[in-house]
């Protein structure tokens, strides 16, 4: 480069040197415009398909009665996973306040650095006691618990056998591991046995199932699953997010309800539903497994520890359940009342004996319109459609809480009957 050219280049303002060329800028803008066009087309497809999922704004605390932005007066809430009504229980709320005052808002760190407090260990001990397992490890969510388990436990010489309708977090967690994957038909013990036979050369085998399938409210045939697992030398894992706290005589879950607590080896569940409703998940099981998860489970190692108020609320919720089974037992009677009245009115309710009561409608747009009409009548429910549930299986999923009164349930049924007649669902 000639000296005169070099001097002119070095003396040019830095902004002109670093400024991208017009051609580069045009390419960038074109890429953004193309991406926007693709995204807007996809969004319009969702809208026209009737599967758009709007978010209603609640302006009150969670509970059986709520206030909803844009709606007048008291709204009955039949949509939350607040199975035991503990989200706003005075003792649970007070425990969260006390934990906030004593331990602060958060730890600003992961557990193994400086993010473990005595309240975390206390909650883990109480959860292990509640589930009658050796040990427990807390996560930020049960999604994280499912994401962190399988790749630690299973390697390329192992096999995982999963129900085809397992929760998305289980599916994603299995994808992260290197084990051979076998998928059996939903709750089909014959197909599970076929998969167990095909996987007999594997070192470890793990049968994986939701305890309760949240879209349909049906329960896994755990006794048959445990029988097959023992016959073929496999372990059993269940996700109990929609069972912990209220299924079984003491609310321990589907494994207690079906008499197989000592035959299910690993349980994942959540603090974000029946146990206070805030956030957090956990794994309970053999102590060597829990110890290994603390060493290698990526969602545990790379996520901040649960905030003290969340831990305080969940701990008090578990203590209430350890002290008495009265709350857990109250859900069953109210579930039966709703199911009987709805089927008597001509509605089809999926599942059985579970507070998840899907009102089956089939058409996605119908489910959305009926849910909107229900809100106008003062009942908060949501229409579920693809991809949350299979195409042609749209529904309004009702969830019963121990906090609902008989009058609440009857009012909801009356609203369903009025709305169902309007749309020709019932006569």
C-alpha positions as CSV (number, residue, x, y, z in Angstrom):
1,X,0.0,0.0,0.0
2,X,1.5,3.4,-0.9
3,X,2.4,5.6,2.1
4,X,0.0,8.4,1.0
5,X,-2.9,5.8,0.9
6,X,-2.0,4.3,4.3
7,X,-1.9,7.8,5.9
8,X,-5.3,8.7,4.5
9,X,-6.8,5.4,5.7
10,X,-5.4,5.7,9.3
11,X,-6.5,9.3,9.6
12,X,-10.2,8.5,8.6
13,X,-12.8,8.7,11.4
14,X,-13.3,5.4,13.0
15,X,-17.0,5.5,12.4
16,X,-16.5,5.4,8.6
17,X,-14.2,2.4,8.9
18,X,-16.5,0.4,11.1
19,X,-19.8,1.3,9.4
20,X,-21.1,-1.7,7.4
21,X,-21.5,-1.3,3.7
22,X,-24.9,-0.5,2.2
23,X,-25.0,-4.0,0.7
24,X,-24.4,-5.7,4.1
25,X,-27.1,-3.5,5.7
26,X,-29.6,-4.4,3.0
27,X,-28.9,-8.1,3.4
28,X,-29.5,-7.8,7.2
29,X,-32.8,-5.9,6.7
30,X,-33.9,-8.4,4.1
31,X,-33.2,-11.4,6.5
32,X,-35.2,-9.7,9.3
33,X,-38.1,-8.9,6.9
34,X,-38.1,-12.5,5.7
35,X,-38.1,-13.9,9.2
36,X,-40.9,-11.5,10.2
37,X,-43.0,-12.7,7.2
38,X,-42.5,-16.3,8.1
39,X,-43.4,-15.7,11.8
40,X,-46.5,-13.7,10.9
41,X,-47.7,-16.3,8.5
42,X,-47.3,-19.0,11.2
43,X,-49.2,-16.9,13.7
44,X,-52.0,-16.3,11.2
45,X,-52.3,-20.0,10.6
46,X,-52.8,-20.5,14.3
47,X,-55.5,-17.8,14.5
48,X,-57.4,-19.1,11.4
49,X,-57.2,-22.6,12.7
50,X,-59.0,-21.6,15.9
51,X,-56.1,-22.8,18.2
52,X,-54.9,-19.3,19.3
53,X,-54.0,-19.4,23.0
54,X,-54.7,-16.0,24.5
55,X,-53.7,-15.2,28.0
56,X,-56.3,-13.8,30.4
57,X,-55.1,-11.4,33.0
58,X,-55.9,-12.2,36.6
59,X,-55.9,-9.3,39.0
60,X,-56.2,-11.2,42.3
61,X,-54.6,-14.0,44.1
62,X,-55.0,-17.6,42.9
63,X,-58.0,-19.4,44.3
64,X,-61.5,-20.8,43.6
65,X,-62.8,-17.2,43.2
66,X,-60.7,-14.7,41.2
67,X,-60.9,-11.3,39.5
68,X,-60.2,-11.3,35.7
69,X,-59.3,-8.2,33.8
70,X,-62.2,-7.2,31.5
71,X,-64.7,-9.2,33.5
72,X,-67.0,-7.8,36.2
73,X,-67.4,-9.3,39.6
74,X,-66.4,-12.6,41.1
75,X,-65.3,-15.2,38.7
76,X,-65.3,-18.9,39.6
77,X,-61.9,-20.5,38.7
78,X,-62.1,-24.1,37.4
79,X,-58.9,-24.0,35.5
80,X,-56.0,-24.0,38.0
81,X,-53.9,-26.9,39.2
82,X,-54.5,-25.6,42.7
83,X,-55.9,-29.0,43.7
84,X,-55.8,-28.5,47.4
85,X,-56.5,-24.8,47.5
86,X,-53.1,-24.2,49.1
87,X,-51.9,-21.4,46.8
88,X,-53.5,-18.8,49.0
89,X,-53.8,-20.8,52.2
90,X,-53.0,-18.4,55.1
91,X,-50.4,-20.6,56.7
92,X,-48.7,-21.2,53.4
93,X,-48.6,-17.5,52.6
94,X,-47.3,-16.6,56.0
95,X,-44.5,-19.2,55.8
96,X,-43.4,-17.6,52.5
97,X,-43.4,-14.2,54.1
98,X,-41.3,-15.4,57.0
99,X,-38.8,-17.1,54.7
100,X,-38.5,-13.9,52.7
101,X,-37.8,-11.9,55.8
102,X,-35.3,-14.3,57.2
103,X,-33.5,-15.7,54.1
104,X,-34.0,-12.9,51.5
105,X,-35.4,-12.9,48.0
106,X,-32.9,-15.3,46.4
107,X,-29.5,-16.9,46.5
108,X,-28.0,-15.3,43.4
109,X,-26.2,-18.6,42.7
110,X,-26.5,-22.3,42.0
111,X,-26.7,-24.9,44.8
112,X,-23.1,-26.1,44.9
113,X,-21.5,-22.7,45.0
114,X,-23.4,-20.7,47.6
115,X,-27.0,-21.4,46.9
116,X,-28.0,-24.0,49.5
117,X,-29.6,-23.0,52.7
118,X,-30.8,-25.1,55.6
119,X,-34.4,-24.6,54.4
120,X,-33.6,-26.4,51.1
121,X,-32.2,-29.4,52.9
122,X,-35.2,-29.4,55.3
123,X,-37.7,-29.4,52.4
124,X,-35.8,-32.2,50.6
125,X,-35.9,-34.3,53.8
126,X,-39.7,-33.7,54.2
127,X,-40.4,-34.6,50.6
128,X,-38.4,-37.8,50.9
129,X,-40.4,-38.6,54.1
130,X,-43.7,-37.7,52.3
131,X,-43.0,-40.1,49.4
132,X,-41.3,-42.7,51.7
133,X,-38.1,-42.7,49.6
134,X,-34.4,-42.5,50.6
135,X,-33.6,-39.0,49.4
136,X,-34.7,-36.0,47.4
137,X,-33.2,-33.3,45.1
138,X,-34.9,-30.0,44.3
139,X,-35.1,-28.4,40.9
140,X,-36.4,-25.1,39.5
141,X,-39.3,-27.0,38.0
142,X,-40.4,-30.5,37.3
143,X,-39.6,-29.8,33.7
144,X,-36.0,-29.4,34.8
145,X,-36.3,-32.6,37.0
146,X,-37.3,-34.5,33.9
147,X,-34.7,-32.9,31.7
148,X,-32.0,-33.7,34.3
149,X,-32.7,-37.3,35.1
150,X,-32.4,-39.6,32.1
151,X,-29.1,-38.5,30.7
152,X,-27.5,-39.0,34.1
153,X,-29.1,-42.4,34.8
154,X,-29.0,-44.0,31.4
155,X,-26.2,-44.5,28.8
156,X,-25.9,-46.1,25.4
157,X,-26.0,-49.6,26.8
158,X,-29.4,-48.9,28.5
159,X,-33.0,-48.6,27.3
160,X,-35.9,-46.4,28.2
161,X,-39.5,-47.5,27.6
162,X,-41.9,-44.6,27.5
163,X,-45.7,-44.3,27.2
164,X,-46.6,-42.6,23.9
165,X,-48.6,-39.9,25.7
166,X,-46.1,-39.0,28.3
167,X,-45.7,-35.3,29.2
168,X,-43.6,-33.1,26.8
169,X,-40.9,-32.7,29.5
170,X,-40.4,-36.4,29.8
171,X,-40.1,-36.7,26.0
172,X,-37.5,-33.9,25.9
173,X,-35.6,-35.4,28.8
174,X,-35.4,-38.8,27.1
175,X,-34.2,-37.1,23.9
176,X,-31.2,-35.8,25.9
177,X,-30.0,-39.3,26.9
178,X,-28.1,-41.8,24.8
179,X,-30.2,-44.8,25.8
180,X,-32.1,-46.9,23.2
181,X,-35.6,-45.6,23.1
182,X,-38.8,-47.7,23.0
183,X,-42.3,-46.2,22.9
184,X,-45.3,-48.3,23.9
185,X,-48.9,-47.6,23.1
186,X,-50.8,-45.6,25.7
187,X,-51.3,-47.7,28.9
188,X,-51.1,-50.8,26.7
189,X,-49.5,-53.5,28.9
190,X,-49.3,-56.0,26.0
191,X,-47.3,-53.6,23.9
192,X,-45.1,-52.7,26.9
193,X,-44.3,-56.4,27.4
194,X,-43.4,-56.6,23.7
195,X,-41.0,-53.7,24.1
196,X,-39.5,-55.2,27.3
197,X,-38.8,-58.4,25.3
198,X,-37.1,-56.5,22.5
199,X,-34.9,-54.6,24.9
200,X,-33.7,-57.6,27.0
201,X,-30.1,-57.1,25.8
202,X,-29.8,-53.7,27.5
203,X,-27.9,-53.2,30.7
204,X,-30.5,-51.1,32.6
205,X,-34.1,-50.6,31.5
206,X,-36.4,-48.0,32.8
207,X,-40.1,-47.9,32.2
208,X,-41.3,-44.3,32.2
209,X,-44.9,-43.1,32.6
210,X,-47.0,-40.3,33.9
211,X,-48.9,-41.4,37.0
212,X,-51.8,-39.3,35.8
213,X,-52.0,-38.1,32.2
214,X,-52.9,-34.5,32.6
215,X,-54.8,-34.0,29.3
216,X,-57.2,-36.9,29.9
217,X,-57.2,-37.4,33.7
218,X,-56.5,-41.2,33.3
219,X,-54.2,-43.1,35.5
220,X,-51.4,-45.4,34.4
221,X,-51.9,-49.1,35.2
222,X,-49.1,-49.1,37.7
223,X,-49.7,-52.5,39.2
224,X,-49.5,-54.1,35.7
225,X,-46.4,-52.0,34.9
226,X,-44.7,-53.0,38.1
227,X,-45.5,-56.7,37.5
228,X,-44.0,-56.6,34.0
229,X,-41.0,-54.6,35.2
230,X,-40.2,-57.2,37.9
231,X,-40.7,-60.0,35.5
232,X,-38.2,-58.6,33.0
233,X,-35.8,-56.9,35.4
234,X,-36.6,-53.3,34.7
235,X,-37.0,-50.2,36.9
236,X,-40.1,-48.0,37.1
237,X,-40.3,-44.2,37.0
238,X,-43.4,-42.1,37.3
239,X,-44.1,-38.4,36.9
240,X,-46.6,-37.5,39.7
241,X,-47.2,-33.8,39.0
242,X,-51.0,-34.3,38.7
243,X,-51.2,-36.7,41.7
244,X,-48.9,-35.6,44.5
245,X,-50.9,-34.3,47.5
246,X,-54.3,-35.6,46.7
247,X,-54.3,-39.1,45.1
248,X,-54.3,-42.0,47.5
249,X,-55.6,-42.3,51.1
250,X,-52.9,-39.9,52.4
251,X,-52.3,-37.9,49.2
252,X,-49.0,-39.6,48.4
253,X,-49.9,-40.2,44.8
254,X,-51.0,-42.8,42.3
255,X,-48.4,-45.3,43.6
256,X,-50.1,-45.1,47.0
257,X,-53.6,-45.3,45.5
258,X,-52.7,-48.4,43.5
259,X,-50.7,-50.0,46.2
260,X,-47.2,-50.0,44.6
261,X,-45.3,-47.4,46.6
262,X,-42.6,-50.0,47.4
263,X,-42.4,-51.1,43.7
264,X,-41.9,-47.7,42.0
265,X,-38.2,-46.8,42.1
266,X,-38.1,-43.1,41.0
267,X,-40.7,-40.3,41.4
268,X,-40.5,-36.9,39.9
269,X,-43.1,-34.3,40.9
270,X,-43.8,-30.6,41.3
271,X,-44.2,-27.9,44.0
272,X,-46.1,-25.8,41.5
273,X,-49.5,-27.5,41.6
274,X,-51.0,-29.0,44.8
275,X,-48.0,-28.2,47.1
276,X,-48.4,-24.5,47.3
277,X,-48.6,-23.7,43.6
278,X,-45.5,-21.5,43.3
279,X,-42.7,-23.2,41.4
280,X,-40.1,-25.9,41.7
281,X,-39.8,-29.6,41.1
282,X,-38.0,-32.6,42.6
283,X,-36.8,-36.2,42.2
284,X,-37.1,-38.7,45.0
285,X,-35.5,-42.1,44.9
286,X,-32.5,-44.2,45.9
287,X,-29.8,-42.1,47.7
288,X,-27.0,-43.1,45.2
289,X,-29.1,-41.8,42.3
290,X,-29.8,-38.5,44.1
291,X,-26.1,-38.1,45.0
292,X,-25.2,-38.7,41.3
293,X,-27.8,-36.1,40.2
294,X,-26.2,-33.5,42.4
295,X,-22.9,-34.2,40.7
296,X,-24.0,-34.4,37.0
297,X,-27.6,-33.2,36.5
298,X,-27.2,-30.1,34.3
299,X,-30.5,-28.3,35.2
300,X,-29.5,-28.7,38.8
301,X,-25.9,-27.6,38.4
302,X,-26.6,-24.6,36.1
303,X,-29.8,-23.2,37.6
304,X,-30.2,-20.9,40.6
305,X,-31.5,-22.5,43.7
306,X,-35.2,-22.1,44.6
307,X,-36.0,-18.7,46.2
308,X,-36.5,-18.9,49.9
309,X,-40.2,-17.7,49.8
310,X,-41.0,-20.6,47.4
311,X,-39.2,-23.0,49.7
312,X,-41.0,-21.7,52.7
313,X,-44.5,-22.0,51.1
314,X,-43.8,-25.5,49.8
315,X,-42.4,-26.7,53.2
316,X,-45.5,-25.5,55.0
317,X,-47.8,-27.2,52.4
318,X,-46.0,-30.5,52.9
319,X,-46.1,-30.2,56.6
320,X,-49.9,-29.7,56.4
321,X,-50.2,-32.9,54.4
322,X,-47.9,-34.9,56.7
323,X,-50.1,-33.8,59.6
324,X,-53.5,-34.7,58.1
325,X,-55.1,-36.3,55.1
326,X,-58.3,-34.4,55.5
327,X,-57.6,-31.9,52.7
328,X,-56.6,-34.6,50.3
329,X,-59.7,-36.7,50.9
330,X,-62.1,-33.7,50.3
331,X,-61.1,-33.5,46.6
332,X,-62.6,-36.9,45.8
333,X,-66.2,-36.1,46.8
334,X,-66.2,-32.9,44.9
335,X,-64.8,-34.5,41.8
336,X,-67.5,-37.2,41.9
337,X,-70.2,-34.5,42.3
338,X,-69.0,-32.6,39.2
339,X,-68.5,-35.7,37.0
340,X,-72.0,-37.1,37.9
341,X,-73.8,-33.9,37.3
342,X,-72.0,-33.2,33.9
343,X,-72.6,-36.7,32.6
344,X,-76.2,-36.6,33.7
345,X,-76.6,-33.4,31.7
346,X,-75.3,-35.2,28.6
347,X,-71.6,-34.1,28.5
348,X,-68.8,-36.6,27.8
349,X,-66.1,-36.4,30.5
350,X,-62.8,-38.1,29.9
351,X,-60.8,-40.0,32.6
352,X,-62.2,-41.3,35.8
353,X,-62.0,-40.5,39.5
354,X,-59.6,-37.6,39.0
355,X,-60.1,-33.9,39.6
356,X,-59.0,-33.3,36.0
357,X,-62.3,-33.5,34.2
358,X,-61.9,-32.9,30.5
359,X,-65.2,-31.9,28.8
360,X,-64.7,-33.5,25.4
361,X,-65.9,-31.4,22.4
362,X,-63.7,-32.4,19.5
363,X,-63.7,-29.1,17.6
364,X,-61.0,-26.6,18.5
365,X,-63.0,-23.5,17.6
366,X,-66.0,-24.8,19.6
367,X,-63.9,-25.4,22.7
368,X,-62.6,-21.8,22.4
369,X,-66.0,-20.2,21.9
370,X,-67.6,-22.2,24.7
371,X,-64.8,-21.2,27.1
372,X,-65.3,-17.5,26.2
373,X,-69.1,-17.9,26.8
374,X,-68.4,-19.6,30.1
375,X,-66.4,-16.6,31.2
376,X,-69.3,-14.3,30.4
377,X,-71.3,-16.4,32.8
378,X,-68.7,-16.0,35.5
379,X,-66.8,-19.3,35.1
380,X,-63.1,-19.3,34.2
381,X,-62.2,-22.3,32.0
382,X,-59.9,-22.7,29.0
383,X,-60.3,-24.6,25.7
384,X,-57.5,-27.0,24.9
385,X,-56.7,-27.9,21.3
386,X,-53.8,-29.0,19.1
387,X,-50.9,-29.1,19.6
388,X,-51.6,-29.4,23.4
389,X,-54.0,-32.3,22.6
390,X,-54.3,-34.4,19.4
391,X,-56.3,-33.0,16.5
392,X,-60.0,-33.7,16.8
393,X,-59.7,-34.1,20.5
394,X,-60.3,-30.5,21.6
395,X,-61.8,-30.1,25.0
396,X,-62.4,-27.8,28.0
397,X,-60.3,-29.2,30.8
398,X,-62.0,-28.6,34.2
399,X,-60.0,-29.0,37.4
400,X,-61.7,-29.4,40.7
401,X,-60.1,-28.0,43.9
402,X,-60.6,-28.8,47.5
403,X,-61.4,-25.1,47.9
404,X,-64.5,-25.3,45.7
405,X,-67.8,-25.5,47.5
406,X,-70.7,-27.6,46.4
407,X,-72.4,-24.4,45.3
408,X,-69.4,-23.5,43.2
409,X,-69.6,-26.8,41.4
410,X,-73.3,-26.6,40.8
411,X,-72.9,-23.1,39.4
412,X,-70.2,-24.3,37.0
413,X,-72.4,-27.1,35.8
414,X,-75.3,-24.8,35.2
415,X,-73.1,-22.5,33.2
416,X,-71.9,-25.5,31.1
417,X,-75.5,-26.6,30.5
418,X,-76.5,-23.1,29.3
419,X,-73.4,-22.8,27.1
420,X,-73.7,-26.3,25.8
421,X,-77.3,-25.8,24.7
422,X,-76.4,-22.6,22.9
423,X,-73.8,-24.4,20.9
424,X,-75.8,-27.6,20.4
425,X,-73.5,-29.8,22.5
426,X,-76.4,-30.9,24.8
427,X,-80.1,-30.7,24.5
